[in-house]
Amino acid sequence: MFAIPFIFIISTTVSTFTNTSTIFLLRNPDYFNVHPDHIDKIAMDLIFYGVIITLCMTLIVGYIFDIVG
């Protein structure tokens, strides 16, 4: 009963933390050194695809949890 909402909460929390920290990693010259004019486009692409993957994985893992028990 709580499997699907709990998986969604955990995956959303992890993806939000990851998306926020990628912006700092993109601008850091020691890691990616992305030009400040391109950070917004690259960060939004990463966040968009991350949310899509999170939503798909939530459905798949929730379905597996319901089957396995």
Order of alpha helices (4+ residues) and beta strands (2+ residues): alpha-alpha
